[in-house]
């Protein structure tokens, strides 16, 4: 990998192979960069992107914990990390969806999203980008989300953009707090400049006005009649961003009425509430006195 400019690491976290190997490869890429800088005083950047999955809920707490530990280690060394929980496949599956078809859907989202990044540098188009442009959005940016949408017919550009920004497979993150946004709009020879503008502006509506937004538009003859929008949002911190979680933790202070404002603490659904009780209590106590109850989904846990 020493001659690489960009490195994608894909793995399934929770077992021995992906959890063990992915951080080692990412660390090697970072150390190669550092070693070359020490030797020549000129940094050679290997832009490293992790694209990984987390276990299903039915695989058990132990496997999930191993996955979380692996993710923590991997995030130390990659520039950007994209996480897809396998549990989220239930959001797009139905009773007739086969096990293999569900995984193909997840793989397709990753494939098109990653291709959306690389195509911006190698495919001809209306607006082309180079590696330096990609690097400004993805270098040292931490957690990221990726989405893609494709549409045809009337308002195809807007429809594709809206599908891209609402990817149901990703971990519970939101674009709202993203520091960098990379947009790739792909279409056939019939794609117009106005469609590119409409799609880009639709994505812009979802992010902070101060975010670093870079977009490109590429042509693909196989896309005649259709428009595809791929979005990569980087620099996402789930505790600081406007997290779009299905479940929220509500903390109600002691001696407050049921109508009083509750503290809301957003957490990934896979996390164990019981393991976070000391941290939760400390947060709520610092904010407004002692804690009467903590509500997680449909359950209520009393904290003394």
GIDACOR-V566998 format. One record per backbone hydrogen bond with DSSP energy under -0.5 kcal/mol. NH is the residue of the N-H (numbers start at 1). CO is the residue of the C=O. E is the energy in kcal/mol with one decimal. If there is no record, write none. Layout:
[[NH CO E] [NH CO E]]
This chain:
[[4 1 -1.9] [7 47 -3.3] [9 7 -0.5] [9 49 -3.1] [10 8 -0.6] [11 51 -1.3] [13 11 -0.6] [13 53 -2.5] [14 15 -0.5] [15 12 -0.6] [20 16 -1.3] [21 17 -3.1] [22 18 -2.1] [23 19 -0.5] [24 20 -0.7] [25 21 -2.5] [26 22 -2.3] [27 23 -2.6] [28 24 -2.2] [29 25 -2.0] [30 26 -1.9] [31 27 -2.5] [32 28 -2.3] [33 29 -1.7] [34 30 -2.2] [35 31 -2.8] [36 32 -2.2] [37 33 -1.8] [38 34 -2.2] [39 35 -1.8] [40 36 -2.2] [41 37 -2.1] [42 36 -0.6] [44 33 -0.6] [45 43 -0.7] [46 44 -0.6] [47 5 -2.8] [47 45 -0.7] [48 46 -0.6] [49 7 -3.2] [50 80 -3.0] [51 9 -3.2] [52 82 -2.6] [53 11 -1.8] [54 84 -1.8] [59 56 -1.2] [60 57 -1.6] [64 60 -1.6] [65 61 -2.7] [66 62 -2.2] [67 63 -2.1] [68 64 -2.5] [69 65 -2.3] [70 66 -2.2] [71 67 -2.4] [72 68 -2.3] [73 69 -1.9] [74 70 -2.6] [75 71 -2.6] [76 72 -0.6] [76 73 -0.8] [77 74 -1.6] [78 74 -1.5] [79 48 -2.4] [80 48 -1.6] [81 142 -2.5] [82 50 -3.2] [83 144 -0.6] [84 52 -2.6] [85 83 -0.5] [85 169 -0.5] [86 54 -2.5] [87 55 -0.6] [88 85 -1.6] [89 86 -2.1] [90 87 -1.6] [91 88 -1.6] [92 89 -1.1] [93 89 -1.0] [97 94 -1.4] [102 98 -2.0] [103 99 -1.4] [104 100 -1.8] [105 101 -1.8] [106 102 -1.6] [107 103 -2.7] [108 104 -2.3] [109 105 -1.8] [110 106 -1.9] [111 107 -2.8] [112 108 -2.7] [113 109 -2.1] [114 110 -2.8] [115 111 -2.5] [116 112 -2.0] [117 113 -0.9] [117 114 -0.6] [118 114 -2.1] [119 115 -3.1] [120 116 -0.7] [121 118 -1.3] [122 118 -1.1] [123 119 -2.8] [127 217 -1.4] [129 120 -2.0] [133 130 -0.6] [134 130 -1.7] [135 131 -2.5] [136 132 -1.6] [137 133 -0.8] [137 134 -0.7] [138 134 -1.7] [139 135 -2.5] [141 79 -1.7] [141 138 -0.9] [142 79 -1.9] [143 236 -0.6] [144 81 -2.6] [145 233 -2.4] [147 231 -2.3] [149 229 -2.3] [151 227 -2.2] [153 225 -0.7] [156 153 -1.2] [159 155 -2.4] [160 156 -2.3] [161 157 -2.0] [162 158 -2.4] [163 159 -1.8] [164 160 -1.8] [165 161 -1.6] [166 163 -0.8] [167 164 -0.5] [168 166 -0.5] [170 167 -0.7] [171 83 -1.6] [173 171 -2.4] [178 175 -2.0] [179 234 -2.0] [180 234 -1.7] [181 212 -2.8] [182 232 -2.9] [183 181 -0.5] [183 214 -2.4] [184 230 -2.8] [185 216 -2.3] [186 184 -0.6] [186 228 -3.2] [187 218 -1.8] [188 223 -1.1] [188 226 -0.8] [191 188 -1.7] [196 192 -1.7] [197 193 -2.3] [198 194 -2.4] [199 195 -2.5] [200 196 -2.3] [201 197 -2.3] [202 198 -1.8] [203 199 -1.7] [204 200 -2.2] [205 201 -1.6] [206 203 -1.7] [207 204 -1.4] [208 176 -0.7] [211 208 -1.8] [212 179 -2.8] [213 211 -0.9] [214 181 -3.1] [214 212 -0.5] [216 183 -2.5] [217 127 -1.8] [218 185 -2.1] [219 124 -2.6] [220 187 -2.1] [223 220 -2.5] [224 221 -1.0] [226 223 -2.6] [227 151 -2.5] [228 186 -3.2] [229 149 -2.9] [230 184 -2.8] [231 147 -3.0] [232 182 -2.6] [233 145 -2.6] [234 180 -3.0] [234 232 -0.5] [235 141 -0.7] [235 143 -0.6] [236 143 -2.6] [237 235 -0.5] [238 236 -0.6] [240 237 -1.2] [241 237 -3.0] [243 241 -1.7] [245 243 -1.2] [249 265 -2.2] [250 248 -0.6] [250 295 -2.1] [251 249 -0.5] [251 263 -3.0] [252 250 -0.6] [252 293 -1.8] [253 251 -0.6] [254 290 -1.9] [256 253 -0.9] [260 257 -1.7] [263 251 -2.5] [265 249 -3.1] [265 263 -0.5] [266 264 -0.5] [267 247 -0.6] [271 268 -1.8] [273 271 -0.6] [276 272 -0.6] [276 273 -1.4] [277 274 -1.0] [280 276 -2.7] [281 277 -2.9] [282 278 -2.2] [283 279 -2.2] [284 280 -2.6] [285 281 -2.7] [286 282 -2.0] [287 283 -1.5] [288 284 -3.0] [288 289 -0.5] [289 285 -1.0] [292 252 -2.1] [293 252 -1.1] [294 301 -2.1] [295 250 -2.6] [296 294 -0.5] [296 299 -2.5] [297 248 -0.8] [299 296 -2.4] [301 294 -3.2] [304 302 -0.5]]
